[in-house]
Amino acid sequence: MKFVIAPDKYKGSLTGLEFCEAVCEGMQAVFPEALIMYKPLADGGDGTLAVVRHYLEADTIKVLVNDPLFRKREVEYLLSKDKRTAFIELSEASGYKLLRKDELNCMSTTTLGTGELVVDALNRGAKEIILGIGGSATNDGGMGIAVALGYEFLDSNKNILSPVGDQLIKVNEIRKSNLHPRLSEVNIKVACDVRNPFFGTNGAAYIYGPQKGASREEVEFLDKGLQHFATIIKQQFGMDIQKISGSGAAGGVGGGTIVFLNATLHSGIDLIKEIAGFDAAIVNADWIITGEGRLDSQTLSGKTIAGVLESAKKRHIPVAALCGAVALSPEHQEKMGLTYVCAILRDVSNLDQVIAKSKENLVAAAYNFAKLIEANCR
């Protein structure tokens, strides 16, 4: 039999590769002769860099950049051996993972460091940049990235503004006289798995601001700032970014990169599947085994498992999901197209035990799944 193991990570517990190893251990206990392929995936958010590193021979480039609060920090991105393609995760330089809980405040955070990574890649000759924008700590509309590339944002008195969320409302003019000379030569693909508009009740500030430290009043202020910023962009660039699906991703970085970097938005999971050669790998597979930390109704919204199911459906391959926790009705499972679903948690009473026993429980879940297949093969 042929099994393809294609998970996302269990955040805070297991990497995608560790998931593959655990499932393989459980499966081989029942099917020792089976062909088992590892195809760890990601959706463009936190953890994508590790997945890309697994598939490609790329150099790890370390750069000293500004973190979300303008503190210097050494972070990494990947550059292919031929220096043509760079893989950058926004969360490495501008992510909430870099801040303590009491430091989260997207009124005063910036994506400047992410822009500095883009500049470094351009200086090294990159022709294509793939930018994952999940996990941001920001709501600056992409101002920080733009500033790193040479844009200037001025208020009504011609003062240069700091590229942070609470300054969006003050932008009166955008200058682009000092842009990086290679910016027009590079193809930038942004991995984006959300469809939120730039502003409004379903926009960047209202949906994601609270988890980035914004109070109710600050969310309203940031949303007004994004509305104003969109108006200035429309006046100067002729683009209505509010109409672009995904423009509100990462605090407006989705829209900002389209305007300032001439980037295009893509499904993160589709980009990673392409890098992984996923669709070719699953040919003649008997099962695809996937998983993530929590399986719920949001899984259909551009996440890894949704991408796995899309490919599996085309080849009529059944998919099993072994997840940390499951909050999914049978009707929703049927709608998604999952043949088998299992929550691996057992014999745990607190989060520390959940994390500590993740591999052990996943091995057991994979073993029991394999036994079920074996029984059905008799």
Secondary structure as UniProt FT lines:
FT   STRAND          2..5
FT   TURN            11..13
FT   HELIX           16..28
FT   TURN            29..30
FT   TURN            32..33
FT   STRAND          35..38
FT   TURN            46..47
FT   HELIX           48..55
FT   STRAND          58..66
FT   TURN            68..69
FT   STRAND          72..80
FT   TURN            81..82
FT   STRAND          85..89
FT   HELIX           90..94
FT   HELIX           96..98
FT   HELIX           101..103
FT   TURN            106..107
FT   HELIX           112..123
FT   TURN            124..125
FT   STRAND          128..132
FT   TURN            134..135
FT   TURN            141..142
FT   HELIX           143..148
FT   TURN            149..150
FT   STRAND          152..154
FT   TURN            156..157
FT   HELIX           165..170
FT   STRAND          173..175
FT   TURN            177..178
FT   TURN            181..182
FT   HELIX           183..185
FT   STRAND          187..191
FT   TURN            201..202
FT   HELIX           204..208
FT   HELIX           210..212
FT   HELIX           216..237
FT   HELIX           241..243
FT   TURN            245..248
FT   HELIX           249..261
FT   STRAND          264..266
FT   HELIX           268..276
FT   HELIX           278..281
FT   TURN            282..284
FT   STRAND          287..290
FT   STRAND          294..295
FT   HELIX           297..300
FT   TURN            301..302
FT   HELIX           304..314
FT   TURN            315..316
FT   STRAND          319..323
FT   STRAND          325..326
FT   HELIX           330..336
FT   STRAND          340..343
FT   HELIX           351..356
FT   HELIX           358..377
//
